[in-house]
Structure formats: C-alpha cells, structure tokens
Amino acid sequence: YMSNPPNALVPVRPAQPPAVVRADDGHPFDLVKGSIKLADKEDVRNRLPDILGRALARTWIDALFHENFSRDPQSTLAAHGVEMPDSMIIEFQKPDSNRPRIVVYEKKKHSKFRTRIFYLQLVMMAGR
C-alpha cells in the first residue's frame, strides 16, 4: 500500500480490512447467530427472506452446502439453527441453473393445496 503519493489531491487513510470478524460474531457464513424458531406465517414472512438470502448466496460459494440445500432445504436450515413451522414447505428450484430460486409455500392441515408465501432469486444486473 502506498500512503499519500506526492500528487494526491485528497489525503488517503491507510486501508482497513473490509470486514473484521470478532470472536463473538460466529462464522461469517452462518445463516443465523445461534438458533431461531419461526413460529408462524407472519414470522416466516418477516424473518426468513434475510436468512434464505444468505443461504442462496452461500449456495454459490459452498459446494457442499449447495448439494445439501438443493436436496433438502428444510433439513439444511434446521442443521444451521433455523426451525420452521410444520405448515411451511421450502423448494429449491433450478438447482443446476445460473438463476436458482427458493420458493416458500404454506400448506394448511387437511388440504391438498399449498399457497406461495414468497420466493427469492438472485438476479445479476449490468449497467452502463
């Protein structure tokens, strides 16, 4: 690193690491700190998108996580400290695609039908 070259118009401070991991922060790839239990549909709508966003991003960089998550998303979430209500179903669609999608459904007791709650998909955009 070069500190303040003689022709610098603006003084530059020495660069700091982009992310500092503290001992109490856990692993940077953790989906949640500790474990959580999502109680109902409203809890799932409010808290699960952020967790699934981390899971979806992790599928891009962690082959073992991708394999486990694409095979059984709910068990993988449970193994990483996220307990879901029994009425919720998670599907990992297009696991071999460049644009995989995670869809969360709710299935009511004594019903054959399920209702989509939300879906999550990484989208790459380029601008000029």
C-alpha positions in Angstrom: 0.0 0.0 0.0 1.3 3.4 -0.9 0.5 6.2 1.5 -0.4 9.7 0.1 1.6 10.0 -3.1 3.1 13.5 -3.6 0.5 14.3 -6.3 -2.6 13.2 -4.3 -5.3 15.8 -4.2 -7.1 14.2 -1.3 -5.3 12.6 1.6 -5.8 8.8 1.7 -6.1 6.9 5.0 -4.5 3.5 5.3 -7.0 0.9 4.2 -8.7 -1.2 6.8 -9.8 -4.8 6.2 -13.3 -4.8 4.6 -14.7 -6.9 7.3 -13.5 -7.6 10.8 -14.6 -10.9 12.3 -14.8 -10.8 16.1 -14.7 -13.9 18.2 -18.4 -13.3 19.3 -19.6 -12.8 15.7 -19.5 -16.5 14.9 -18.6 -17.7 11.4 -19.2 -15.2 8.6 -21.2 -17.8 6.6 -23.6 -18.6 9.4 -27.3 -18.2 8.4 -28.3 -17.1 11.9 -26.5 -16.4 15.2 -27.2 -19.3 17.4 -30.6 -20.8 16.5 -34.1 -19.4 15.9 -37.6 -20.8 15.8 -40.0 -19.3 13.4 -43.4 -19.5 15.0 -46.0 -18.8 12.2 -46.6 -17.5 8.7 -46.0 -13.9 9.8 -42.8 -14.7 11.4 -41.7 -16.6 8.3 -42.6 -13.6 6.1 -40.7 -11.1 8.3 -37.5 -13.1 9.1 -37.0 -15.9 6.6 -36.2 -13.8 3.5 -33.0 -12.5 5.0 -32.0 -16.0 6.1 -32.8 -17.5 2.7 -30.9 -14.7 1.0 -27.8 -15.7 2.9 -28.5 -19.4 2.1 -28.9 -18.6 -1.6 -25.7 -16.6 -1.7 -23.9 -19.4 0.2 -25.0 -22.0 -2.5 -22.9 -20.0 -5.0 -19.7 -20.3 -2.9 -20.0 -23.5 -0.9 -20.5 -26.7 -3.0 -21.3 -29.0 0.0 -23.9 -26.5 1.3 -25.4 -26.2 -2.3 -25.6 -30.0 -2.6 -27.4 -30.4 0.8 -29.6 -27.4 0.4 -30.8 -28.4 -3.1 -31.6 -31.9 -1.9 -33.4 -30.9 1.3 -33.7 -27.2 2.1 -35.6 -27.6 5.4 -33.2 -30.1 6.9 -30.3 -28.0 5.8 -31.8 -24.9 7.5 -32.5 -27.0 10.6 -28.9 -28.1 10.7 -27.9 -24.5 10.6 -30.2 -23.4 13.5 -33.4 -22.4 11.7 -36.6 -24.2 12.9 -39.6 -23.8 10.6 -43.3 -24.3 11.3 -44.6 -27.6 10.1 -47.0 -25.9 7.7 -44.2 -24.3 5.7 -42.6 -26.0 2.7 -39.4 -24.8 1.0 -38.4 -25.7 -2.5 -35.1 -25.1 -4.2 -36.0 -24.8 -7.9 -33.5 -25.0 -10.8 -30.6 -26.1 -8.5 -28.3 -26.5 -11.6 -29.2 -23.2 -13.2 -27.4 -19.9 -13.1 -30.6 -18.4 -11.6 -31.8 -20.8 -8.9 -34.9 -19.8 -6.9 -36.1 -20.6 -3.4 -39.9 -20.7 -3.0 -41.7 -20.9 0.3 -45.2 -22.4 0.5 -47.7 -22.8 3.2 -49.8 -26.0 3.3 -52.9 -25.9 5.5 -53.8 -29.0 7.5 -56.2 -31.4 5.8 -55.7 -29.7 2.4 -54.1 -30.9 -0.8 -53.3 -27.3 -1.9 -50.4 -25.1 -0.9 -50.1 -21.3 -1.1 -47.0 -19.5 -2.2 -45.8 -17.1 0.5 -42.8 -15.6 -1.3 -39.9 -16.5 -3.5 -36.3 -15.4 -3.6 -33.9 -15.4 -6.6 -30.6 -13.8 -7.2 -30.6 -11.6 -10.3 -27.4 -10.2 -11.9 -27.7 -6.8 -13.5 -25.2 -4.9 -15.5 -25.4 -1.2 -16.2 -23.6 1.3 -18.2 
